Amino acid sequence: MTLQEAMVLMHSGEYERAIHSLEGGASDEQRPASERAEFCQWVAECYKKLDDFRTGGDWYLEAIRRVLSQEIDQKSKAKQALPLCEKVLECYKQDGDPADVLMAARLKQYLIGLMH
């Protein structure tokens, strides 16, 4: 299933089906890291819609890992990953433990450091 088809499922409220499809795209090693990161981000969004903020945060972290694995300069990686890190923090503040929030906050500071 394509990203567009998964988006149709999401817009019709079929988040579980969309997640199943999107997870396949996120794990497809034939796709570029940037595309897998996008799939991860949409999986996270689906979990947020299902009020599973903890799992959503975990998927945003996976998206960050994919961004950081790209063959681009550190500053560009940080610029792409920082908004995702904000979403991790948002999710973990909703449904995470203090250690998760602290880890996400440290990751945010690391990414900010890469931008300078």
Phi and psi in degrees as GROMACS dihedral restraints (atoms count N, CA, C in turn):
[ dihedral_restraints ]
;  ai    aj    ak    al  type     phi  dphi    fc
    3     4     5     6     1   -85.1    20    10
    4     5     6     7     1   168.6    20    10
    6     7     8     9     1   -61.7    20    10
    7     8     9    10     1   -39.1    20    10
    9    10    11    12     1   -63.3    20    10
   10    11    12    13     1   -41.2    20    10
   12    13    14    15     1   -65.8    20    10
   13    14    15    16     1   -38.7    20    10
   15    16    17    18     1   -64.9    20    10
   16    17    18    19     1   -36.9    20    10
   18    19    20    21     1   -63.9    20    10
   19    20    21    22     1   -37.4    20    10
   21    22    23    24     1   -61.2    20    10
   22    23    24    25     1   -44.0    20    10
   24    25    26    27     1   -60.9    20    10
   25    26    27    28     1   -43.4    20    10
   27    28    29    30     1   -61.4    20    10
   28    29    30    31     1   -46.0    20    10
   30    31    32    33     1   -66.6    20    10
   31    32    33    34     1   -22.7    20    10
   33    34    35    36     1   -95.1    20    10
   34    35    36    37     1     8.7    20    10
   36    37    38    39     1    81.7    20    10
   37    38    39    40     1    11.1    20    10
   39    40    41    42     1   -93.6    20    10
   40    41    42    43     1    66.8    20    10
   42    43    44    45     1   -67.0    20    10
   43    44    45    46     1   -39.4    20    10
   45    46    47    48     1   -62.5    20    10
   46    47    48    49     1   -44.1    20    10
   48    49    50    51     1   -64.8    20    10
   49    50    51    52     1   -40.3    20    10
   51    52    53    54     1   -62.8    20    10
   52    53    54    55     1   -42.6    20    10
   54    55    56    57     1   -58.1    20    10
   55    56    57    58     1   -47.3    20    10
   57    58    59    60     1   -56.9    20    10
   58    59    60    61     1   -44.9    20    10
   60    61    62    63     1   -67.5    20    10
   61    62    63    64     1   -46.3    20    10
   63    64    65    66     1   -66.2    20    10
   64    65    66    67     1   -36.7    20    10
   66    67    68    69     1   -61.2    20    10
   67    68    69    70     1   -35.8    20    10
   69    70    71    72     1   -62.6    20    10
   70    71    72    73     1   -43.0    20    10
   72    73    74    75     1   -65.8    20    10
   73    74    75    76     1   -36.5    20    10
   75    76    77    78     1   -68.2    20    10
   76    77    78    79     1   -30.0    20    10
   78    79    80    81     1   -96.7    20    10
   79    80    81    82     1    -1.5    20    10
   81    82    83    84     1   -75.2    20    10
   82    83    84    85     1   102.5    20    10
   84    85    86    87     1   -67.6    20    10
   85    86    87    88     1   -10.6    20    10
   87    88    89    90     1   -76.3    20    10
   88    89    90    91     1   -19.8    20    10
   90    91    92    93     1   -82.9    20    10
   91    92    93    94     1   151.3    20    10
   93    94    95    96     1   -64.4    20    10
   94    95    96    97     1   153.9    20    10
   96    97    98    99     1   -56.9    20    10
   97    98    99   100     1   -37.7    20    10
   99   100   101   102     1   -64.7    20    10
  100   101   102   103     1   -37.9    20    10
  102   103   104   105     1   -71.2    20    10
  103   104   105   106     1   -40.4    20    10
  105   106   107   108     1   -63.8    20    10
  106   107   108   109     1   -35.6    20    10
  108   109   110   111     1   -62.2    20    10
  109   110   111   112     1   -40.3    20    10
  111   112   113   114     1   -64.6    20    10
  112   113   114   115     1   -41.4    20    10
  114   115   116   117     1   -61.1    20    10
  115   116   117   118     1   -44.1    20    10
  117   118   119   120     1   -59.3    20    10
  118   119   120   121     1   -42.1    20    10
  120   121   122   123     1   -61.5    20    10
  121   122   123   124     1   -40.7    20    10
  123   124   125   126     1   -71.4    20    10
  124   125   126   127     1   -32.5    20    10
  126   127   128   129     1   -61.0    20    10
  127   128   129   130     1   -45.3    20    10
  129   130   131   132     1   -58.4    20    10
  130   131   132   133     1   -43.0    20    10
  132   133   134   135     1   -61.3    20    10
  133   134   135   136     1   -40.1    20    10
  135   136   137   138     1   -62.2    20    10
  136   137   138   139     1   -45.2    20    10
  138   139   140   141     1   -62.8    20    10
  139   140   141   142     1   -37.3    20    10
  141   142   143   144     1   -61.7    20    10
  142   143   144   145     1   -41.3    20    10
  144   145   146   147     1   -63.1    20    10
  145   146   147   148     1   -27.2    20    10
  147   148   149   150     1   -89.7    20    10
  148   149   150   151     1     8.2    20    10
  150   151   152   153     1    61.5    20    10
  151   152   153   154     1    27.9    20    10
  153   154   155   156     1  -104.9    20    10
  154   155   156   157     1    76.0    20    10
  156   157   158   159     1   -68.5    20    10
  157   158   159   160     1   -33.7    20    10
  159   160   161   162     1   -60.2    20    10
  160   161   162   163     1   -51.4    20    10
  162   163   164   165     1   -66.8    20    10
  163   164   165   166     1   -36.4    20    10
  165   166   167   168     1   -58.6    20    10
  166   167   168   169     1   -45.1    20    10
  168   169   170   171     1   -61.2    20    10
  169   170   171   172     1   -39.8    20    10
  171   172   173   174     1   -62.1    20    10
  172   173   174   175     1   -39.3    20    10
  174   175   176   177     1   -71.3    20    10
  175   176   177   178     1   -33.7    20    10
  177   178   179   180     1   -63.6    20    10
  178   179   180   181     1   -38.4    20    10
  180   181   182   183     1   -62.2    20    10
  181   182   183   184     1   -40.0    20    10
  183   184   185   186     1   -62.9    20    10
  184   185   186   187     1   -39.0    20    10
  186   187   188   189     1   -61.5    20    10
  187   188   189   190     1   -40.5    20    10
  189   190   191   192     1   -62.7    20    10
  190   191   192   193     1   -43.0    20    10
  192   193   194   195     1   -57.7    20    10
  193   194   195   196     1   -42.0    20    10
  195   196   197   198     1   -65.7    20    10
  196   197   198   199     1   -40.9    20    10
  198   199   200   201     1   -62.1    20    10
  199   200   201   202     1   -45.2    20    10
  201   202   203   204     1   -69.4    20    10
  202   203   204   205     1   -17.5    20    10
  204   205   206   207     1   -86.7    20    10
  205   206   207   208     1    -3.9    20    10
  207   208   209   210     1   -69.5    20    10
  208   209   210   211     1   154.5    20    10
  210   211   212   213     1   -88.5    20    10
  211   212   213   214     1    62.1    20    10
  213   214   215   216     1  -133.2    20    10
  214   215   216   217     1   170.8    20    10
  216   217   218   219     1   -69.7    20    10
  217   218   219   220     1   156.7    20    10
  219   220   221   222     1   -58.4    20    10
  220   221   222   223     1   -39.9    20    10
  222   223   224   225     1   -64.2    20    10
  223   224   225   226     1   -42.3    20    10
  225   226   227   228     1   -65.3    20    10
  226   227   228   229     1   -39.9    20    10
  228   229   230   231     1   -59.4    20    10
  229   230   231   232     1   -46.9    20    10
  231   232   233   234     1   -62.1    20    10
  232   233   234   235     1   -41.8    20    10
  234   235   236   237     1   -61.9    20    10
  235   236   237   238     1   -37.3    20    10
  237   238   239   240     1   -75.3    20    10
  238   239   240   241     1   -36.6    20    10
  240   241   242   243     1   -81.4    20    10
  241   242   243   244     1   -27.9    20    10
  243   244   245   246     1   -59.0    20    10
  244   245   246   247     1   -45.7    20    10
  246   247   248   249     1   -62.8    20    10
  247   248   249   250     1   -33.5    20    10
  249   250   251   252     1   -67.2    20    10
  250   251   252   253     1   -37.2    20    10
  252   253   254   255     1   -64.2    20    10
  253   254   255   256     1   -37.8    20    10
  255   256   257   258     1   -58.9    20    10
  256   257   258   259     1   -39.5    20    10
  258   259   260   261     1   -69.8    20    10
  259   260   261   262     1   -35.9    20    10
  261   262   263   264     1   -59.2    20    10
  262   263   264   265     1   -48.7    20    10
  264   265   266   267     1   -58.7    20    10
  265   266   267   268     1   -45.1    20    10
  267   268   269   270     1   -58.1    20    10
  268   269   270   271     1   -47.0    20    10
  270   271   272   273     1   -64.7    20    10
  271   272   273   274     1   -47.9    20    10
  273   274   275   276     1   -68.1    20    10
  274   275   276   277     1   -29.4    20    10
  276   277   278   279     1   -67.9    20    10
  277   278   279   280     1   -30.7    20    10
  279   280   281   282     1   -73.7    20    10
  280   281   282   283     1   -41.9    20    10
  282   283   284   285     1  -152.7    20    10
  283   284   285   286     1    50.9    20    10
  285   286   287   288     1  -136.8    20    10
  286   287   288   289     1   171.8    20    10
  288   289   290   291     1   -93.5    20    10
  289   290   291   292     1   168.3    20    10
  291   292   293   294     1   -57.5    20    10
  292   293   294   295     1   -32.4    20    10
  294   295   296   297     1   -65.5    20    10
  295   296   297   298     1   -37.9    20    10
  297   298   299   300     1   -64.6    20    10
  298   299   300   301     1   -44.0    20    10
  300   301   302   303     1   -62.4    20    10
  301   302   303   304     1   -43.5    20    10
  303   304   305   306     1   -63.2    20    10
  304   305   306   307     1   -43.4    20    10
  306   307   308   309     1   -61.1    20    10
  307   308   309   310     1   -44.8    20    10
  309   310   311   312     1   -65.1    20    10
  310   311   312   313     1   -38.5    20    10
  312   313   314   315     1   -64.9    20    10
  313   314   315   316     1   -39.8    20    10
  315   316   317   318     1   -66.9    20    10
  316   317   318   319     1   -39.7    20    10
  318   319   320   321     1   -61.5    20    10
  319   320   321   322     1   -41.2    20    10
  321   322   323   324     1   -60.1    20    10
  322   323   324   325     1   -45.0    20    10
  324   325   326   327     1   -63.9    20    10
  325   326   327   328     1   -38.3    20    10
  327   328   329   330     1   -61.4    20    10
  328   329   330   331     1   -46.2    20    10
  330   331   332   333     1   -63.9    20    10
  331   332   333   334     1   -40.3    20    10
  333   334   335   336     1   -61.4    20    10
  334   335   336   337     1   -40.8    20    10
  336   337   338   339     1   -62.3    20    10
  337   338   339   340     1   -35.2    20    10
  339   340   341   342     1   -67.7    20    10
  340   341   342   343     1   -23.2    20    10
  342   343   344   345     1   -78.7    20    10
  343   344   345   346     1   -13.6    20    10
